[in-house]
Amino acid sequence: MNILLTGGAGYIGSHTYVALLEAGYTPVILDNFSNSHPAVLGRLQRVTDRQVLCETGDVRDTAFVQDVLRKHSIQAVIHLAGDKAVGESVANPLKYYFNNLGGAISLMQAMQAVDCKVLVFSSSATVYGDPASVPIAEHFPRSHTNPYGHTKLVIEDMLAAQSAARPDWKVAVLRYFNPVGAHACGLIGEDPAGIPNNLMPYISRVALGQLPFLEVFGGDYPTPDGTGVRDYIHVCDLAEGHVAAVRAMLGGSSGMQVNLGTGRGYSVLEVVRAFEQASGRTVRHRIAPRRPGDVAQCYANPGLARQQLGWQARRTLEQMCADAWRWQSGNPNGYRDDA
Ligand SMILES: NC(=O)c1ccc[n+]([C@@H]2O[C@H](COP(=O)([O-])OP(=O)(O)OC[C@H]3O[C@@H](n4cnc5c(N)ncnc54)[C@H](O)[C@@H]3O)[C@@H](O)[C@H]2O)c1
């Protein structure tokens, strides 16, 4: 069964590609490589020992997406393509509205035109804004604190409207918490361009000596050690969550919105210590002022995903750090050293 992965060359998409193949599906990547490197395709071929199916193009090009859906007889789409940097979205909101909303609308139009009705969407815990309490459950009110989060919220609403208008559409909205780590083979991983925005790639580069130290934003939060607490989820657990969602949607489930997290929060300093253990390196760090918009604690209630998908995260923080380190130390320049 052929599954289209928009944004499949990116961090989460490449891991989802491997998980889909392992589960017996045939994934087809659609990517414009605006935030990924084509060398990931060669790596995926090495990991899976299979020719990689990839269509290079933009998800906002509706005619192109329609052709891809037809050409590969796609049964379901996992929509990961989009821009994801919160800070950049504040500085350049139109880029985010154009790419994220434009991409989702174009994809849905193409799917409607060829009668493809199963869609799994990459949403984010950011749709909960500043939650009143933790753990966060799916019924919590949604809000947004930046244009990136706003695009996720609006796409969720567009999908709900489409499902209401077309009850034969099956839509799974997956709200990711904080994906980290890499495939245990060490050949694929997170490869941000420039200075990383996320904690684990930043720590990895400090451990490698590519960055001097980590700034920990906020040491006076009401948490056990004063630093922010987040729900880190191994990217391979997340990838398996997508497989479970595709299976459920193709198996007749009518649609869902679920959190993909572990249900366990770790502080920044706990992650730093676990990474030092896994890498045998020191991660120099210093406490800096809080960043506006950051919340003290954010972790999931993962119960609904367990109930509806029969899925739960199983990899530990130690594995997340060991796998991130294997990837980063084996590929200090990410995919850029590949021919
Ligand atoms: N990584 C996270 O922390 C996180 C958390 C929550 C949600 N998400 C969401 O998950 C999805 C994937 O995230 P990721 O971390 O793998 O990001 P990524 O940037 O590594 O992957 C996104 C991929 O989409 C491609 N892309 C972007 N715009 C495109 C377009 N118009 N047409 C075709 N391809 C396009 C990029 O080239 C890239 O390969 C995103 O939608 C993101 O918002 C990510």
The ligand as a MOL file (V3000), in Angstrom:
LIG
                    3D

  0  0  0     0  0            999 V3000
M  V30 BEGIN CTAB
M  V30 COUNTS 44 48 0 0 0
M  V30 BEGIN ATOM
M  V30 1 N 10.6840 18.8340 14.9640 0
M  V30 2 C 9.8180 19.2720 15.8660 0
M  V30 3 O 10.2180 19.6200 16.9860 0
M  V30 4 C 8.3440 19.3290 15.5750 0
M  V30 5 C 7.4340 19.4300 16.6330 0
M  V30 6 C 6.0720 19.4990 16.3370 0
M  V30 7 C 5.6200 19.4600 15.0260 0
M  V30 8 N 6.5390 19.3670 14.0210 0 CHG=1
M  V30 9 C 6.0410 19.3570 12.6270 0
M  V30 10 O 6.4570 18.1730 11.9940 0
M  V30 11 C 6.6890 18.4150 10.6030 0
M  V30 12 C 8.0590 17.9010 10.2330 0
M  V30 13 O 9.0290 18.4870 11.0850 0
M  V30 14 P 10.5860 18.1810 10.9330 0
M  V30 15 O 11.1960 18.4400 12.2730 0
M  V30 16 O 10.8000 16.8760 10.2810 0 CHG=-1
M  V30 17 O 10.9950 19.3820 9.9800 0
M  V30 18 P 12.0000 19.3860 8.7190 0
M  V30 19 O 12.1930 20.8220 8.3550 0
M  V30 20 O 13.1960 18.5700 9.0170 0
M  V30 21 O 11.1310 18.6430 7.5950 0
M  V30 22 C 10.1660 19.3200 6.8250 0
M  V30 23 C 10.4050 18.9590 5.3780 0
M  V30 24 O 9.4100 19.5980 4.5920 0
M  V30 25 C 10.0330 20.1040 3.4150 0
M  V30 26 N 9.1910 21.2100 2.9290 0
M  V30 27 C 8.9410 22.4080 3.5130 0
M  V30 28 N 8.0960 23.1200 2.7670 0
M  V30 29 C 7.7860 22.3660 1.6760 0
M  V30 30 C 6.9580 22.5620 0.5480 0
M  V30 31 N 6.2720 23.7000 0.3720 0
M  V30 32 N 6.8730 21.5690 -0.3670 0
M  V30 33 C 7.5640 20.4110 -0.2090 0
M  V30 34 N 8.3670 20.1780 0.8390 0
M  V30 35 C 8.4760 21.1480 1.7820 0
M  V30 36 C 11.4230 20.5170 3.8460 0
M  V30 37 O 12.3350 20.5630 2.7760 0
M  V30 38 C 11.7620 19.4110 4.8430 0
M  V30 39 O 12.3950 18.3200 4.2010 0
M  V30 40 C 6.5210 19.9290 10.4060 0
M  V30 41 O 5.2380 20.1590 9.8870 0
M  V30 42 C 6.6370 20.4860 11.8050 0
M  V30 43 O 5.9200 21.6840 11.9610 0
M  V30 44 C 7.8820 19.2760 14.2540 0
M  V30 END ATOM
M  V30 BEGIN BOND
M  V30 1 1 1 2
M  V30 2 2 2 3
M  V30 3 1 2 4
M  V30 4 1 4 5
M  V30 5 2 4 44
M  V30 6 2 5 6
M  V30 7 1 6 7
M  V30 8 2 7 8
M  V30 9 1 8 9
M  V30 10 1 8 44
M  V30 11 1 9 10
M  V30 12 1 9 42
M  V30 13 1 10 11
M  V30 14 1 11 12
M  V30 15 1 11 40
M  V30 16 1 12 13
M  V30 17 1 13 14
M  V30 18 2 14 15
M  V30 19 1 14 16
M  V30 20 1 14 17
M  V30 21 1 17 18
M  V30 22 2 18 19
M  V30 23 1 18 20
M  V30 24 1 18 21
M  V30 25 1 21 22
M  V30 26 1 22 23
M  V30 27 1 23 24
M  V30 28 1 23 38
M  V30 29 1 24 25
M  V30 30 1 25 26
M  V30 31 1 25 36
M  V30 32 1 26 27
M  V30 33 1 26 35
M  V30 34 2 27 28
M  V30 35 1 28 29
M  V30 36 1 29 30
M  V30 37 2 29 35
M  V30 38 1 30 31
M  V30 39 2 30 32
M  V30 40 1 32 33
M  V30 41 2 33 34
M  V30 42 1 34 35
M  V30 43 1 36 37
M  V30 44 1 36 38
M  V30 45 1 38 39
M  V30 46 1 40 41
M  V30 47 1 40 42
M  V30 48 1 42 43
M  V30 END BOND
M  V30 END CTAB
M  END
